């Protein structure tokens, strides 16, 4: 019966795994349908595909002077309105003293853009009986405030144009009852009259609600009307048929759903301090350039191909699983992006590409982590089938924890930041969710299905032959030591001499042979622990010196901020003929502006260029433009120069910093709940170390800091956190589950070595495509790749040299681990088996001889008992020590 139950359970497990793979297949097919072809189905941002460039000119509403504060407030409000329309990557800049430049990716309808972003948004409620203009009052009372516009065709027929005009009212001809400042919430509802009309529901604050309640109470008996006015136009004038005491007001005006959403966006973002009118519009090309994008994508693709070949070389058949997992991840990811694009909720920008690069790296990381843990559990003596269950489960738990830590950061950036940082947060969050889904639906079921059937039968092809051979040698060593295979494997890694001496002392010649075989192990894994934490003071000193040096360099040389942060000048070239983007960029480079941002433009059917530089002097910019025009054979009057403000204004920078700080706090809270707060704190310290070093190197080489750099820094944030959490997770597992007794420092060092192959391989898989982009990509992508290259190296290094040493030093101070440190001494590698057998005892280290035994870092277990009787006595003594230790 027991056998039948086991078979039934195994068959049930197989069916579940098969069904999970079927679900994965359906998701892949659906995703391919959604994103094919990608260029059409996935919206592209302004820096990739270009879009509409609109210049808005400010007009004072009260005849007063337009101030700098008014323009900055207006810029921030317009930016929030554009962001509220979705995750599109818009550019919003102050230009001159009274203009704002808005560039919206993929948009070609100037009027719809103006209706959303340029509307003043001044909302007022007024009693009809407060109007002084009798003509206007009569029209409103008769419902003549909305007119459906018409046009006359060639035959003279009057036909509806589909446009609606509203009755205009002059300020001062009515008394406002409530204004937009009293609004606390705006939502959309279905109209009462027809299913095609929508209303905008407004919730007023206590002051507005009180004023509205008083007015409706007075007007209800006479069926008076309250007029709703937006930007001087009457939207509706509902009759008061009941008192409205709660401040819930509905605005109706025959709105379609799009109209209602546009009005909601305007009201939510607030009223512009000044009004704007359309000045000019033109279609602009991408700042990245299709040539640069193509070369960057090609370089990254070649890099990924090299990565795949490396994984196949290193993991053999298991590398195919990793390649398939990354391909499935990419397909499902693109399907989600296409679905969001269909609803206008996503536009791919360079920052979004950064998020995709990071998540592809994480997908590779989780795959490599799974394969390494699977191979490790085989070396520990488990069967291939058992390893596919326990090893994959451990790896998935670790990956999910690391993913969730990064997800906390991604969601903070998405909900709290703005501009391209918001787009990065979105792509990163979606990628993390895809990675988790891919692990659960594809990777784990596939390995579990293949393990007993194919992997166990063909270990050479699947790349586990070395692990199986190592398991046999570790089993022989474990038998000689009287320990479990996992404990013997750990002991051999921690202190090979002590472990092998114990095997020989316990089992004579056979033990010596087992020890010799264990010493000659071959395979693609770390066999002896590298003493990283033994040099922790050197690592931390170097890290501290580098951080101080970075601050000093930034303080002395400063950072070379791009036009997005400091503003500059904009040069518009007209009628440029056959001049290419690269020719224009090269001309500005030779004229002394190597960091100029070049975009193609089309206005009135003529090709041109819009070039932005960090030069703040209009005269200097004009002189540079003259040089460029002369070199390219353009007319001297073919360009105009305008000063522009930063599109990464104060509000964007502040929101990004707030999002970053909030993400740090939330990460520490999550890690504290999941593990402990000390892990969170030291992971953040390592992260800050990485970011400071990148900024120091940027200041040292004088490279421009632009949004591409910020995207790379955010990517580094994800890598650094992921790497630290993987190491911490292994330390946590080892301290709870191991059969080895040692200091916390020794176990932390062993944990680093256990995940070291994974760290090397994941760093290489992430670094190779980025380096390819740095060497062969376009100039714009090189900014991103440069920061990424530095950050990837720093992120991998800091988890070993900063995060883990600080955490281990902090933990060693705890009373529990302080006792172990006192017992074993400061050397890395001293250990005892937690459960020694009577036939193969491990001598407990006596306090009196501890310092002597500490020399050379060998365990006292290496001492050979002189006779069997003494050996047995030592065993009993050791068992008594363990019992008394547990009582403490």
DRENDREN-609852 format. One line per 5 residues: for each residue x, y, z of C-alpha. Coordinates in Angstrom, 3 decimals. Layout:
X/Y/Z  ...
! end
This chain:
0.000/0.000/0.000  2.801/2.355/0.896  4.409/1.776/-2.484  1.153/2.433/-4.297  0.613/5.643/-2.357
4.120/6.784/-3.245  3.557/6.074/-6.936  0.255/7.857/-6.856  1.859/10.855/-5.204  4.710/10.863/-7.730
2.250/10.619/-10.618  0.191/13.446/-9.172  3.331/15.598/-8.876  4.291/14.856/-12.469  0.834/15.823/-13.698
1.011/19.095/-11.782  4.410/19.882/-13.312  3.114/19.059/-16.796  0.076/21.309/-16.314  2.341/24.157/-15.180
4.356/23.765/-18.387  1.118/23.758/-20.390  0.113/27.044/-18.725  3.569/28.440/-19.586  3.095/27.425/-23.226
-0.287/29.189/-23.373  1.230/32.333/-21.857  4.055/32.267/-24.405  1.663/31.847/-27.342  -0.593/34.627/-26.032
2.368/36.931/-25.446  3.732/36.366/-28.965  0.304/37.255/-30.337  0.221/40.432/-28.226  3.628/41.862/-29.132
4.005/40.825/-32.783  5.328/42.946/-34.434  7.116/44.643/-31.473  7.816/47.939/-33.299  4.084/48.456/-33.793
2.648/46.892/-30.634  4.991/48.442/-28.028  4.811/52.215/-27.674  8.162/53.945/-27.922  9.268/56.966/-25.940
10.433/60.314/-27.247  14.122/59.384/-27.097  13.489/56.331/-29.293  10.769/57.320/-31.771  10.416/61.100/-31.421
6.992/62.746/-31.216  5.239/66.087/-31.005  7.001/69.214/-29.810  4.617/71.954/-28.615  5.619/75.419/-27.417
3.134/77.079/-25.032  3.315/80.818/-24.417  2.154/82.115/-21.031  -0.414/84.892/-20.676  -1.198/86.522/-17.346
-4.801/86.069/-16.230  -4.897/89.336/-14.292  -2.685/91.561/-16.448  0.230/91.314/-14.030  3.812/90.290/-14.721
4.599/86.602/-15.235  7.170/85.580/-12.632  9.792/82.829/-12.620  7.850/81.161/-9.797  4.693/81.129/-11.962
6.597/79.457/-14.819  8.191/76.789/-12.616  4.841/76.022/-10.950  3.196/75.790/-14.378  5.975/73.514/-15.662
5.521/71.156/-12.714  1.721/71.049/-13.135  1.933/70.405/-16.883  4.465/67.640/-16.229  2.164/66.008/-13.677
-0.722/66.166/-16.185  1.318/64.418/-18.851  2.490/61.776/-16.353  -1.117/61.229/-15.251  -1.993/60.163/-18.790
0.220/57.071/-18.377  3.883/56.106/-18.185  4.786/58.025/-21.346  8.204/59.684/-21.311  7.543/63.370/-21.937
9.980/66.276/-21.850  8.709/69.457/-20.158  11.079/72.451/-20.074  10.836/76.160/-19.359  12.004/78.032/-22.464
12.930/81.675/-22.314  10.960/83.759/-19.795  7.387/83.000/-20.843  7.349/79.707/-22.761  7.195/76.004/-21.943
8.399/73.332/-24.365  6.483/70.046/-24.203  7.618/67.021/-26.190  5.258/64.033/-26.114  6.324/60.705/-27.671
4.330/59.425/-30.605  1.685/62.154/-30.422  0.719/64.006/-33.577  -2.588/65.647/-32.553  -1.656/69.138/-31.343
-5.203/70.030/-30.308  -5.715/67.036/-28.037  -2.366/67.736/-26.379  -3.298/71.366/-25.736  -6.714/70.412/-24.362
-5.059/68.299/-21.697  -1.769/69.978/-20.835  -2.420/73.656/-21.544  -5.823/74.104/-19.949  -5.573/76.514/-17.066
-7.735/74.255/-14.916  -9.423/77.098/-13.018  -12.638/75.522/-11.704  -15.357/77.654/-10.075  -18.893/77.126/-8.824
-21.201/80.190/-8.837  -24.890/80.785/-8.141  -26.787/81.793/-11.262  -28.445/84.653/-9.393  -24.945/86.152/-8.780
-24.394/86.835/-12.517  -24.628/90.518/-13.498  -24.705/90.077/-17.298  -28.416/89.512/-18.024  -27.784/88.146/-21.535
-25.400/85.512/-20.238  -27.711/84.800/-17.340  -30.633/84.177/-19.709  -28.636/81.861/-21.959  -27.513/79.814/-18.978
-31.039/79.663/-17.568  -32.348/78.446/-20.954  -29.618/75.815/-21.283  -27.914/77.594/-24.190  -24.384/77.306/-22.830
-23.277/74.258/-24.910  -23.211/74.369/-28.724  -22.490/71.459/-31.043  -20.391/72.984/-33.837  -21.138/72.323/-37.496
-19.435/72.752/-40.834  -20.762/73.269/-44.351  -19.812/70.768/-47.037  -19.298/71.481/-50.753  -23.008/70.961/-51.430
-23.938/73.584/-48.854  -25.225/71.107/-46.296  -24.663/71.905/-42.618  -23.165/68.858/-40.864  -22.013/68.270/-37.253
-18.248/68.607/-36.848  -18.116/66.587/-33.653  -16.681/69.526/-31.715  -18.365/71.212/-28.754  -18.075/74.869/-27.754
-19.022/76.335/-24.394  -20.429/79.730/-23.416  -17.678/82.077/-22.261  -18.186/84.276/-19.194  -16.026/87.189/-18.117
-14.350/87.250/-14.679  -16.019/89.771/-12.378  -19.502/89.230/-13.853  -20.308/86.570/-11.223  -19.436/85.743/-7.624
-17.529/82.453/-7.160  -19.016/80.197/-4.515  -16.345/77.483/-4.441  -13.030/77.230/-6.352  -10.662/74.433/-7.414
-8.578/74.901/-4.279  -11.415/73.291/-2.328  -11.206/70.017/-4.318  -9.897/66.963/-2.423  -10.740/64.146/-4.862
-11.828/63.743/-8.493  -13.362/60.617/-10.048  -15.317/59.612/-13.177  -18.865/58.297/-13.130  -21.547/57.246/-15.581
-24.027/59.920/-16.641  -27.651/59.509/-15.613  -29.251/60.437/-18.934  -27.534/58.136/-21.452  -24.948/55.385/-21.325
-22.612/57.339/-23.607  -22.267/60.373/-21.327  -19.877/60.565/-18.392  -19.693/62.902/-15.422  -16.760/64.051/-13.319
-17.420/63.687/-9.592  -15.719/66.189/-7.314  -15.285/65.891/-3.534  -14.942/69.233/-1.721  -13.102/69.934/1.516
-14.915/71.013/4.676  -14.863/74.720/3.754  -16.152/74.098/0.221  -18.733/71.577/1.427  -20.093/74.075/3.982
-20.412/76.847/1.378  -22.048/74.456/-1.085  -24.445/73.142/1.554  -25.548/76.651/2.500  -26.118/77.659/-1.141
-28.085/74.521/-2.037  -30.197/74.912/1.100  -31.179/78.439/0.026  -31.746/77.536/-3.659  -33.679/74.285/-3.247
-37.000/76.036/-2.574  -36.800/78.111/-5.808  -35.107/75.439/-7.946  -32.205/77.816/-8.462  -29.112/76.845/-10.407
-25.434/76.559/-9.590  -23.173/77.196/-12.591  -19.961/75.185/-13.036  -17.246/77.226/-14.817  -13.923/75.841/-16.072
-11.369/78.275/-17.506  -14.067/80.894/-18.094  -16.394/78.498/-19.932  -19.726/77.254/-18.590  -19.614/73.466/-18.368
-23.038/72.850/-16.850  -25.706/74.587/-14.786  -27.681/71.939/-12.852  -30.865/72.846/-11.017  -30.746/72.405/-7.251
-33.497/69.957/-6.330  -32.102/68.941/-2.942  -29.606/70.125/-0.377  -26.045/68.758/-0.860  -24.484/68.720/2.610
-21.551/66.316/2.031  -19.589/68.220/-0.644  -20.075/65.562/-3.361  -20.671/67.405/-6.646  -21.036/66.042/-10.189
-19.900/67.998/-13.267  -21.816/67.073/-16.413  -21.328/68.412/-19.928  -22.045/65.644/-22.433  -18.524/64.306/-21.823
-17.171/61.255/-23.592  -14.943/58.957/-21.522  -11.788/60.566/-22.976  -13.136/64.065/-22.257  -13.983/63.067/-18.692
-10.500/61.593/-18.153  -8.846/64.731/-19.542  -10.899/66.935/-17.205  -10.106/64.635/-14.285  -6.373/64.965/-15.034
-6.598/68.760/-15.202  -8.533/69.078/-11.936  -6.346/66.590/-10.048  -3.106/68.349/-10.938  -4.384/71.773/-9.931
-4.871/75.134/-11.584  -2.127/76.737/-13.616  -1.127/80.130/-12.187  -1.130/81.583/-15.704  -2.966/80.747/-18.915
-1.220/79.369/-21.996  -1.851/79.651/-25.685  -0.480/77.632/-28.583  2.674/79.164/-30.092  4.119/76.532/-32.420
4.359/72.795/-32.926  6.620/70.492/-34.863  7.342/66.794/-35.120  10.731/65.942/-33.590  12.944/62.900/-34.095
14.395/60.709/-31.343  17.278/61.947/-29.190  18.676/58.426/-29.173  18.492/58.029/-32.927  17.456/54.891/-34.727
21.054/54.279/-35.840  22.332/54.460/-32.268  19.452/52.302/-31.040  20.098/49.712/-33.734  23.826/49.554/-33.015
23.157/49.332/-29.268  20.589/46.569/-29.650  22.894/44.708/-32.035  25.803/44.999/-29.605  23.625/43.819/-26.704
22.284/40.922/-28.813  25.805/39.805/-29.690  26.703/40.080/-26.012  23.710/37.930/-25.037  24.713/35.349/-27.651
28.178/35.181/-26.089  26.497/34.776/-22.687  24.395/31.878/-23.972  27.474/30.153/-25.383  29.281/30.624/-22.077
26.365/29.154/-20.109  26.231/26.173/-22.474  29.968/25.657/-22.005  29.785/25.965/-18.223  26.513/24.138/-17.484
26.169/22.007/-20.621  22.571/20.752/-20.905  21.448/22.744/-17.859  22.574/25.822/-19.776  19.821/25.052/-22.295
17.274/25.344/-19.464  18.714/28.738/-18.542  18.580/29.906/-22.155  14.993/28.686/-22.506  14.016/30.345/-19.219
15.466/33.693/-20.344  13.714/33.393/-23.724  10.350/32.634/-22.087  10.889/35.472/-19.637  11.560/37.889/-22.505
8.480/36.742/-24.459  6.072/37.057/-21.509  7.644/40.400/-20.595  7.183/41.800/-24.102  3.578/40.566/-24.079
2.845/42.512/-20.894  4.493/45.662/-22.285  2.439/45.329/-25.477  -0.776/44.914/-23.471  -0.008/48.061/-21.453
0.882/49.920/-24.643  -2.505/48.998/-26.117  -4.176/50.888/-23.254  -1.769/53.834/-23.533  -0.134/53.022/-20.192
3.421/52.429/-21.387  6.055/53.983/-23.647  9.508/52.468/-23.932  12.372/54.884/-23.275  16.060/54.458/-22.552
15.212/54.349/-18.829  12.736/51.589/-19.624  15.436/49.728/-21.545  17.588/50.031/-18.421  14.827/48.368/-16.406
14.583/45.599/-19.008  18.358/45.043/-18.960  18.232/44.753/-15.169  15.344/42.297/-15.127  16.899/40.125/-17.856
19.997/40.035/-15.662  17.835/39.040/-12.708  16.154/36.330/-14.760  19.598/34.945/-15.640  20.619/35.307/-11.989
17.665/33.313/-10.676  18.315/30.600/-13.294  22.002/30.334/-12.422  21.160/30.358/-8.709  18.769/27.443/-9.274
21.317/25.428/-11.257  24.085/26.022/-8.717  21.880/24.971/-5.790  20.710/21.900/-7.720  24.316/20.854/-8.421
25.337/21.620/-4.841  22.654/19.392/-3.333  23.798/16.540/-5.594  27.342/16.983/-4.221  25.884/16.790/-0.707
24.819/13.203/-1.413  21.188/13.621/-2.391  19.839/11.853/-5.426  19.267/13.793/-8.632  15.506/13.585/-8.092
15.686/14.717/-4.441  18.044/17.555/-5.391  15.592/18.731/-8.039  13.013/19.166/-5.275  14.994/20.522/-2.311
17.618/22.395/-4.319  15.126/24.115/-6.591  12.909/24.975/-3.625  15.802/26.589/-1.731  16.884/28.511/-4.837
13.381/29.769/-5.569  12.889/30.980/-1.993  16.200/32.861/-2.193  15.370/34.340/-5.615  11.882/35.427/-4.536
13.287/37.149/-1.446  15.870/38.998/-3.566  13.200/39.829/-6.158  10.799/41.178/-3.543  13.479/43.421/-2.035
14.101/44.886/-5.493  10.334/45.077/-6.117  9.928/47.291/-3.036  12.441/49.696/-4.561  10.804/49.526/-8.008
7.294/50.274/-6.695  8.597/53.176/-4.608  10.169/54.684/-7.724  7.007/54.129/-9.775  4.522/55.609/-7.309
6.637/58.435/-5.875  9.024/59.507/-8.631  8.281/61.142/-11.964  9.722/61.542/-15.475  11.928/58.699/-16.735
12.500/57.382/-13.191  8.828/56.440/-13.110  9.183/54.483/-16.362  12.203/52.663/-14.963  10.261/51.673/-11.847
7.413/50.307/-13.968  9.572/48.165/-16.256  11.584/46.880/-13.297  8.470/45.933/-11.290  6.922/44.134/-14.275
10.157/42.273/-14.958  10.427/41.079/-11.367  6.879/39.720/-11.464  7.680/37.963/-14.759  10.784/36.429/-13.228
8.806/35.011/-10.296  6.122/33.632/-12.641  8.773/32.098/-14.908  10.485/30.380/-11.954  7.259/28.862/-10.641
5.631/27.938/-13.956  8.585/26.867/-16.088  11.975/26.461/-14.476  11.031/24.437/-11.383  8.548/22.070/-13.124
10.935/21.420/-16.031  13.913/20.524/-13.819  11.719/18.293/-11.641  10.366/16.453/-14.679  13.781/16.016/-16.301
15.683/15.052/-13.131  14.661/11.392/-12.651  14.250/10.630/-16.354  16.916/12.407/-18.360  19.357/14.203/-16.039
19.985/11.126/-13.842  20.505/8.910/-16.906  22.706/11.329/-18.881  24.688/13.289/-16.245  27.486/14.135/-18.666
25.190/15.891/-21.125  23.340/17.795/-18.390  26.528/18.952/-16.648  26.091/17.180/-13.282  28.680/14.420/-13.795
31.276/16.301/-11.732  28.756/16.790/-8.915  27.857/13.074/-8.858  31.556/12.125/-8.823  32.182/14.579/-6.003
29.226/13.119/-4.080  30.831/9.656/-4.169  34.105/11.026/-2.807  32.312/13.038/-0.122  30.328/9.927/0.866
33.582/8.002/1.403  34.991/10.911/3.422  31.793/11.173/5.451  31.889/7.452/6.214  35.464/7.745/7.473
34.565/10.739/9.635  31.293/9.241/10.854  29.360/12.243/9.563  26.676/13.075/7.034  27.747/13.869/3.482
26.669/17.510/3.715  28.665/18.004/6.917  31.715/16.284/5.430  31.499/18.487/2.318  31.279/21.636/4.477
34.127/20.510/6.735  36.365/19.823/3.737  35.650/23.329/2.389  36.134/25.064/5.743  39.412/23.376/6.757
40.630/20.631/4.445  43.649/19.659/6.580  41.603/19.196/9.759  38.876/17.287/7.935  41.283/14.943/6.164
43.380/14.346/9.314  40.236/13.355/11.194  39.249/10.870/8.462  42.683/9.251/8.605  42.728/9.107/12.414
39.292/7.524/12.574  39.460/5.062/9.711  43.114/4.375/9.110  44.235/3.598/5.572  40.724/3.712/4.168
40.212/7.130/5.743  43.515/8.321/4.270  42.416/7.154/0.817  39.069/8.921/1.207  40.862/12.096/2.288
43.243/11.876/-0.664  40.336/11.451/-3.087  38.516/14.440/-1.551  41.667/16.538/-1.936  41.837/15.764/-5.677
38.234/16.574/-6.525  37.648/18.065/-9.965  34.609/20.044/-11.048  33.152/23.473/-11.686  32.596/24.423/-8.060
34.515/25.947/-5.143  36.215/23.067/-3.286  38.154/25.074/-0.676  36.889/28.261/0.911  38.734/31.417/-0.096
39.456/33.406/3.042  37.598/36.607/2.052  36.566/37.641/5.552  40.036/36.983/6.908  40.973/40.113/4.964
37.843/42.053/5.908  39.789/44.919/7.458  41.698/45.397/4.204  38.475/45.289/2.154  36.675/47.760/4.424
39.677/50.090/4.565  39.922/50.122/0.758  36.152/50.738/0.529  36.346/53.624/3.015  39.310/55.183/1.186
37.513/54.911/-2.163  34.348/56.507/-0.753  36.311/59.377/0.823  38.292/59.836/-2.394  35.055/59.876/-4.406
33.568/62.591/-2.199  36.806/64.577/-2.480  36.878/64.298/-6.274  33.227/65.310/-6.546  33.881/68.218/-4.179
36.944/69.447/-6.083  36.040/68.739/-9.709  32.256/68.661/-9.373  29.884/66.680/-11.543  29.344/67.556/-15.185
25.543/67.796/-15.207  23.792/67.643/-18.551  21.258/70.047/-19.990  18.408/68.081/-18.412  19.588/69.267/-14.974
21.048/72.728/-15.560  19.237/74.035/-18.634  21.015/75.761/-21.486  20.121/76.880/-24.976  18.064/75.425/-27.792
19.064/75.960/-31.413  16.382/75.295/-34.061  17.752/74.729/-37.573  15.379/74.962/-40.573  15.597/73.669/-44.134
18.669/71.538/-43.490  18.209/69.407/-46.602  20.147/66.125/-46.596  22.161/66.792/-43.430  22.101/63.679/-41.190
21.867/63.433/-37.409  25.437/62.149/-37.161  26.743/65.020/-39.321  24.993/67.551/-37.092  26.268/65.880/-33.910
29.807/65.716/-35.323  29.691/69.427/-36.292  28.671/70.434/-32.762  31.400/68.191/-31.350  34.026/69.994/-33.438
32.523/73.350/-32.408  33.135/72.550/-28.734  29.769/71.029/-27.742  30.385/67.240/-27.575  27.354/66.639/-25.311
24.778/68.384/-27.511  21.381/66.633/-27.672  20.356/66.417/-31.348  16.825/65.770/-32.629  15.443/65.872/-36.156
12.349/68.024/-36.711  9.679/68.443/-39.338  7.734/71.703/-39.505  5.564/72.815/-42.453  6.956/69.926/-44.484
10.585/71.031/-44.090  13.294/68.965/-42.391  15.311/70.554/-39.606  17.065/69.964/-36.303  16.475/70.902/-32.688
19.787/70.949/-30.813  20.098/71.526/-27.071  23.392/72.443/-25.403  24.449/73.246/-21.830  25.729/76.681/-22.852
23.682/79.194/-20.863  24.725/82.206/-22.931  22.532/82.835/-25.970  25.403/84.783/-27.617  27.858/81.870/-27.227
25.230/79.425/-28.477  24.612/81.638/-31.526  28.354/81.766/-32.255  28.540/77.957/-32.034  25.483/77.634/-34.301
27.159/79.926/-36.853  30.231/77.656/-36.904  28.031/74.598/-37.368  25.980/76.261/-40.115  29.173/77.269/-41.944
30.644/73.781/-41.719  27.440/72.129/-42.961  26.840/74.714/-45.720  23.655/76.132/-44.181  22.446/79.714/-44.375
23.418/81.996/-41.476  19.757/82.867/-40.902  18.615/79.237/-40.899  18.482/78.916/-37.107  17.063/80.531/-33.956
18.575/80.373/-30.474  16.423/80.211/-27.308  17.433/79.798/-23.679  15.744/76.829/-21.995  15.354/75.589/-18.441
16.031/72.084/-17.128  13.459/69.388/-17.867  14.683/67.595/-14.753  13.463/70.445/-12.596  13.462/70.728/-8.831
10.200/68.816/-8.490  11.495/65.825/-10.492  14.739/65.642/-8.530  12.929/66.010/-5.213  10.390/63.310/-6.061
13.184/60.959/-7.153  15.146/61.541/-3.940  11.999/61.020/-1.837  11.261/57.788/-3.743  14.827/56.587/-3.171
14.730/57.343/0.577  11.318/55.713/0.972  12.557/52.622/-0.879  15.544/52.386/1.486  13.259/52.521/4.535
10.853/49.956/3.081  13.723/47.623/2.140  15.070/47.701/5.683  11.564/47.041/7.037  11.004/44.110/4.651
14.386/42.510/5.404  13.817/43.086/9.135  10.496/41.233/8.941  11.817/38.468/6.684  15.239/38.114/8.334
16.567/40.899/10.569  17.175/44.618/10.318  20.984/44.278/10.430  20.917/42.667/7.012  18.879/45.548/5.632
21.139/48.221/7.080  24.373/46.657/5.797  22.835/45.995/2.349  21.935/49.703/2.105  25.461/50.711/3.191
26.895/48.552/0.382  24.423/50.107/-2.054  25.429/53.650/-1.083  29.078/52.612/-1.427  28.405/51.531/-5.021
26.534/54.717/-5.949  29.191/57.000/-4.428  31.970/55.177/-6.299  30.179/55.554/-9.629  29.711/59.280/-9.011
33.365/59.626/-8.024  34.515/57.961/-11.247  32.147/60.187/-13.255  33.636/63.278/-11.632  37.174/61.960/-12.191
36.763/61.370/-15.931  34.457/64.376/-16.430  31.721/62.375/-18.115  28.329/64.067/-18.384  25.647/63.118/-15.858
22.321/62.887/-17.678  19.096/60.852/-17.376  20.917/57.898/-18.967  23.322/57.980/-16.037  20.417/58.098/-13.584
18.855/55.079/-15.311  22.142/53.204/-14.938  22.441/54.184/-11.265  18.945/52.867/-10.605  19.912/49.639/-12.375
22.969/49.364/-10.140  20.657/49.796/-7.156  18.762/46.679/-8.196  21.875/44.575/-8.846  23.558/45.577/-5.583
20.521/44.743/-3.461  19.906/41.455/-5.263  23.509/40.316/-4.788  23.611/41.204/-1.088  20.302/39.478/-0.333
21.459/36.255/-2.041  24.565/36.105/0.197  22.575/37.012/3.319  19.966/34.379/2.535  22.647/31.681/2.371
24.176/32.846/5.672  20.750/32.698/7.299  20.114/29.170/5.954  23.522/27.924/7.060  23.247/29.192/10.619
19.892/27.420/10.969  20.415/24.158/9.089  24.116/23.250/9.102  25.681/20.335/10.993  28.810/22.405/11.544
29.620/24.439/14.653  31.872/27.439/14.077  32.045/31.206/14.510  29.596/33.421/12.646  32.524/34.891/10.718
33.611/31.442/9.494  30.089/30.505/8.392  29.619/33.885/6.661  32.874/33.312/4.773  31.721/29.809/3.794
28.391/31.247/2.597  30.197/33.696/0.308  32.140/30.795/-1.211  28.992/28.719/-1.667  27.440/31.402/-3.896
30.709/32.619/-5.425  30.346/30.678/-8.692  26.820/32.064/-9.015  28.144/35.599/-8.374  30.875/35.235/-11.010
28.543/33.766/-13.621  25.699/36.248/-13.077  28.111/39.183/-13.137  29.553/37.922/-16.421  26.105/37.321/-17.947
25.117/40.892/-17.067  28.463/42.516/-17.838  29.175/41.041/-21.285  26.164/42.647/-23.086  26.783/45.975/-21.317
30.486/46.005/-22.246  29.513/45.179/-25.831  27.166/48.174/-25.765  29.961/50.343/-24.322  32.437/49.328/-27.019
30.174/49.127/-30.070  26.971/51.041/-29.221  26.061/54.595/-30.185  27.341/57.608/-28.252  24.081/58.075/-26.326
23.972/54.459/-25.152  27.602/54.631/-24.065  26.600/56.952/-21.195  24.292/54.244/-19.899  26.769/51.423/-20.527
29.673/53.269/-18.870  27.840/53.698/-15.563  26.464/50.149/-15.764  29.927/48.641/-16.260  31.300/50.394/-13.189
28.201/49.635/-11.141  28.065/45.923/-11.969  31.665/45.433/-10.868  31.087/47.515/-7.719  27.826/45.712/-6.901
29.410/42.253/-7.069  32.473/43.412/-5.149  30.552/45.238/-2.397  28.418/42.231/-1.404  31.658/40.373/-0.569
33.870/43.247/0.582  31.393/45.583/2.305  27.950/44.132/3.081  28.965/40.693/4.385  31.990/41.816/6.481
29.943/44.563/8.154  27.057/42.187/8.827  29.347/39.435/10.165  31.229/41.860/12.430  27.921/43.220/13.751
26.505/39.729/14.377  29.699/38.520/16.086  29.058/41.066/18.851  25.835/39.310/19.823  26.285/37.230/23.044
25.510/33.939/21.303  28.129/34.419/18.604  30.580/36.225/20.888  30.872/32.966/22.895  31.647/31.042/19.711
34.260/33.632/18.739  35.871/33.326/22.164  35.845/29.544/21.920  37.218/29.151/18.391  39.381/32.244/18.175
39.569/34.841/15.395  40.813/32.537/12.604  38.526/31.718/9.702  37.946/27.984/9.171  37.954/26.491/12.697
34.953/24.245/13.180  33.426/21.218/14.883  30.848/18.753/13.677  27.581/19.423/15.467  26.668/15.733/15.879
29.867/13.644/16.263  29.489/9.868/16.401  31.058/7.692/19.122  33.179/5.869/16.555  34.510/9.027/15.007
34.648/11.724/17.681  35.509/15.330/17.165  37.413/16.594/20.157  35.890/19.681/21.711  38.304/22.553/21.907
39.288/23.244/25.485  39.450/26.858/26.530  42.945/26.430/27.928  44.385/25.113/24.672  42.309/27.289/22.354
45.024/29.844/21.568  47.559/27.105/20.828  45.189/25.197/18.623  44.298/28.379/16.819  47.687/28.587/15.180
47.448/27.793/11.521  43.660/27.920/11.577  43.271/24.146/11.994  40.554/22.577/14.074  41.415/20.577/17.165
39.602/17.809/15.356  42.848/17.173/13.523  44.501/15.741/16.637  44.946/11.983/16.390  43.882/10.022/19.504
46.627/7.778/20.833  44.409/4.762/21.441  40.879/3.505/21.184  40.112/3.949/24.853  41.136/7.535/24.805
39.110/7.997/21.669  35.993/6.738/23.384  36.614/8.945/26.413  36.917/11.944/24.179  33.652/11.039/22.517
31.816/10.888/25.833  33.371/14.160/26.914  32.286/15.752/23.670  28.702/14.565/24.021  28.546/15.932/27.578
29.790/19.262/26.229  27.034/19.341/23.658  24.330/18.609/26.223  25.522/21.274/28.628  25.795/23.720/25.740
22.166/23.147/24.784  21.051/23.791/28.335  22.693/27.181/28.235
! end
